[in-house]
Amino acid sequence: MIADLPPLVPGSVWLVGAGPGEPGLLTVLALHALTQAEHIVHDALVDERILRLAHPAAVLEGMGKRGGEASPKQGDITARLIALAQAGKKVVRLKGGDPFVFGRGAEEALALADAGIVFRVVPGISAGIGGLAYAGIPATAKQCNSTLAFVTGHDQDGDMPSAFDWEALARGVEVIVFYMGLGKVEALVERLLAAGRRPDEPMAVVSRAATAHQRVLESTLGNLVADLVQSPMTAPALIVLGGVVGLRARLNWWQP
């Protein structure tokens, strides 16, 4: 292990990004945290191979939030992190992707700060970049786009986001990556078409990216809903719209 890495001290919490799935995508600092932690509170989406990298004596506690399933409330998760830190534990909060990209990491960090808990954020590779790369879809390509947007597929109430201008998004951004949008795909497609995106525009769904169970469905905006009926995909999934999808025919480098 690289020398001079910061210590995970008792009574502190590290918010650690686990990346999109493949253990090799962990950062050195994230791996260091796993080997130092006494208690790891992890999301449901964290790959089992990553959990096996933890110190053998570490307590692994699953507190993942899954849409449509019975899950811990966010307040319960933050309260648990605070309680463990106040008990003097070395705590890692292990989150899929990056803690600060649609991961509720900011909420947890704010709660820790308000409670006077020392914390550190260890960024991870966001699924919207690393997951797409494993599907052979670049987030940006010179011949396709100079703009990129990451959009959550649902708001805090589980509904399609309505607080932003869909028309401006459709007009102003060439490639759009939707997180957690699979359950709202019909409404998502309707809004994009109504906002002016072409029905023949390439679109793809990447399910369980960068894991042994990865699947990719290539389609178009106009055909996506029908194609998903014929080839259902499972969450977690990314949905990407834009010309970069068309590059997958030559860039599909990885097979699980």
C-alpha positions, 0 to 999 in steps of 0.5 A, a space after each residue: 500500500 502507498 505510504 503516507 495515506 491519511 489514517 481513519 481515526 476513531 470517531 470519524 466517518 469516511 464517505 467512500 465511493 465504491 465506483 460502478 461495480 468492478 473492484 479494480 475501479 476503486 481508488 487507492 484511498 478507498 481500498 485503504 479505507 476498507 482495510 482500516 474501517 471497524 464498521 462499514 455501512 454500505 449501500 445495496 448496490 455495492 458489489 460483493 467482491 468489494 465488500 470482501 476487501 474489507 478488514 476481516 474483523 470489520 462489521 458489515 452493515 447493509 443500509 441500502 435504499 432501493 426504489 420500490 422496496 422496503 429500505 431504511 429511511 435516510 434519517 435512519 442512515 445518518 443517525 446510525 453513522 453519527 451513533 457509530 462515530 460517537 461510540 468511537 468507531 472507525 466508520 466507512 459509509 460505502 456508496 456505489 459510484 461517487 458519494 456526491 453524484 446522486 448518492 445522498 452523500 451531501 445530506 449525510 456529510 451535512 448531518 455529520 458536520 452538524 453533529 460535530 463528527 469529523 468526516 472525509 469524502 473519498 470520491 469514486 468513479 461515477 456510474 455515468 462515466 465508468 459504467 458507460 465506459 464499460 458498455 463501450 459508450 463514451 460520455 463525450 466524443 469530439 465528433 458527437 458532443 461538447 455538452 453533457 448532462 447527468 439527470 436523476 430519473 426521480 425526485 425525493 418523492 419518487 416522481 419524474 423531476 419537474 423542477 427544471 426546464 425540459 425544453 432547455 435541457 433537450 435543446 441545450 445538451 447533446 448527450 444526456 445520462 439519466 440515473 435511476 430512470 428505468 421505472 419512469 422510462 415512459 414518462 422520460 421518453 414522452 418528455 424528451 419527445 415533447 421537448 423536441 428530441 428526434 425519435 430516431 436519436 440513438 439511446 441505450 440502457 446499461 443495466 448493472 454496469 461494470 459487473 458480471 451481470 452487465 447488459 446493454 440494450 441499444 435502441 432509439 428514443 422512439 423505440 425504447 419503450 417497445 424494445 424494453 417490453 421485448 427485452 426487459 432490463 433490471 435496475 440499477 440502470 443508466 439510460 443515455 441519449 445521444 450520438 455517443 451511443 452509436 459509437 458502441 459498435 466499434 468501442 464495445 471493448 469489454 464483455 462480462 
